[in-house]
């Protein structure tokens, strides 16, 4: 039986033994939005797609640019450690591309099977993993560019600065906002 179809209008989870916060969220959405669990899943999927559109474009551009680098005339001049950084960065960018596009294929495979709940849950995990991997690829690009232009030390400093920036924007700020929501 499909879990989406077994939820009641009150938003209760199909297995009452499961307490993962969905009951409270479902009750809030029903009360405040007049939204059924299925409508909430549809909204969550639409929200996720909007977020993925932004990140997919960026990761595809980054990957495309990285894939052209070896065909540049000066690529042969880079040092062995820079080649390693380049290859690791390109691999991370390709993995991020795969993770951020995976929800599209998953949607195609689950189309008309009433699998919105597993689709949203898996796509959420793909998106987080894809964004984390994209962050690592960006760090590699920053390190490589600064290394080639200013030297190894500048590359490491720039990568650490980018790591701190992304860590604050993508990790610390969301964690603080989430904690404030739970406290308030």
C-alpha positions in Angstrom: 0.0 0.0 0.0 1.3 3.5 -0.9 2.2 5.5 2.2 1.0 8.7 0.5 -2.5 7.3 0.1 -2.6 6.0 3.7 -2.1 9.4 5.3 -5.2 11.0 6.7 -6.3 14.5 6.2 -5.1 15.2 9.7 -1.6 14.5 8.5 -0.8 11.5 10.6 2.0 9.2 9.5 0.9 5.8 8.3 3.0 4.1 11.0 2.1 5.7 14.4 5.2 4.2 15.9 7.4 6.5 13.8 8.2 9.8 15.4 10.5 11.7 13.1 8.9 15.1 13.3 6.7 14.7 10.3 3.5 14.5 12.4 4.2 17.9 13.9 5.1 19.3 10.5 2.1 17.8 8.8 -0.2 19.1 11.5 1.3 22.6 11.2 0.9 22.5 7.4 -2.7 21.4 7.6 -3.6 24.0 10.2 -1.7 27.0 8.7 -1.8 26.2 5.0 -4.8 23.9 4.7 -2.4 21.6 3.0 -2.8 17.8 2.8 0.3 15.6 3.1 0.2 14.9 -0.6 0.0 18.7 -1.3 2.9 19.2 1.0 5.0 16.6 -0.8 4.1 18.3 -4.1 5.2 21.7 -2.7 8.4 20.2 -1.3 9.2 18.7 -4.7 8.5 22.0 -6.5 10.7 23.8 -3.9 13.5 21.3 -4.4 13.3 21.6 -8.2 13.7 25.4 -8.0 16.8 25.0 -5.8 18.2 22.4 -8.1 17.8 24.6 -11.1 20.1 27.2 -9.6 22.8 24.7 -8.6 22.5 22.6 -11.7 23.3 25.5 -13.9 26.4 26.5 -11.9 27.8 22.9 -11.6 27.2 22.3 -15.3 29.1 25.5 -16.3 31.9 24.7 -13.9 32.2 21.1 -15.2 32.1 22.3 -18.8 34.8 24.8 -18.2 37.0 22.3 -16.4 36.6 19.8 -19.2 38.1 22.3 -21.7 41.2 23.2 -19.6 43.4 20.4 -20.9 42.9 21.6 -24.5 44.4 25.0 -23.7 48.0 25.5 -24.9 49.4 26.3 -21.5 48.0 23.2 -19.8 51.3 21.4 -20.4 53.1 24.0 -18.3 51.3 23.2 -15.1 53.2 21.4 -12.3 52.5 17.8 -11.3 50.7 18.8 -8.1 48.5 21.2 -10.1 47.5 18.4 -12.4 46.4 16.3 -9.4 44.4 19.2 -8.1 42.9 19.7 -11.5 41.9 16.1 -11.9 40.5 15.8 -8.4 38.5 19.0 -8.9 37.2 17.8 -12.3 36.2 14.5 -10.7 34.4 16.3 -7.9 32.6 18.5 -10.4 31.4 15.5 -12.4 30.2 13.8 -9.2 28.4 17.0 -8.2 26.8 17.1 -11.6 25.6 13.6 -11.3 24.2 14.1 -7.8 22.4 17.3 -8.6 20.8 15.9 -11.8 20.0 12.5 -10.2 16.6 13.7 -8.9 15.5 14.2 -12.5 16.2 10.6 -13.4 14.7 9.3 -10.2 11.5 11.3 -11.0 11.4 9.7 -14.4 11.8 6.2 -12.9 9.1 6.8 -10.3 6.7 8.6 -12.7 3.1 7.5 -12.1 4.1 5.1 -9.4 2.8 7.4 -6.6 6.3 7.6 -5.1 6.5 11.2 -4.2 7.6 10.6 -0.6 10.7 8.5 -1.5 11.3 10.8 -4.4 11.5 13.9 -2.2 13.4 12.1 0.5 16.1 10.7 -1.9 16.3 14.0 -3.8 16.9 15.9 -0.6 19.9 13.6 0.1 21.1 13.9 -3.5 20.9 17.7 -3.3 22.8 18.0 0.0 25.5 15.6 -1.2 25.7 17.4 -4.5 26.0 20.8 -2.9 28.7 19.5 -0.6 30.6 18.0 -3.5 30.2 21.2 -5.5 31.6 23.1 -2.6 34.7 20.9 -2.7 35.0 21.3 -6.4 34.9 25.1 -6.0 37.6 24.9 -3.4 39.7 23.0 -5.9 39.2 25.6 -8.6 40.1 28.4 -6.2 43.2 26.6 -5.0 44.3 25.8 -8.6 43.7 29.3 -10.0 45.5 31.0 -7.1 48.3 28.5 -7.3 48.9 29.0 -11.0 48.7 32.8 -10.8 50.4 33.5 -7.4 52.0 30.3 -6.2 51.3 27.3 -3.9 51.0 29.3 -0.7 48.5 31.7 -2.2 46.5 28.8 -3.5 46.3 27.2 0.0 45.4 30.5 1.6 42.7 31.2 -1.0 41.3 27.7 -0.6 41.2 27.9 3.2 39.4 31.3 2.9 36.9 29.9 0.5 36.4 26.9 2.8 35.6 29.3 5.7 33.3 31.3 3.5 31.3 28.3 2.2 31.4 26.7 5.7 29.8 29.8 7.2 27.3 30.4 4.4 26.3 26.8 3.7 26.8 25.2 7.1 26.9 27.6 10.1 24.2 30.1 9.0 21.6 27.4 8.1 22.4 25.5 11.4 22.0 28.7 13.4 18.7 29.6 11.7 17.5 26.0 12.2 18.4 26.1 15.9 16.6 29.4 16.3 13.5 28.0 14.7 13.5 25.0 17.1 14.1 27.2 20.1 11.4 29.8 19.2 
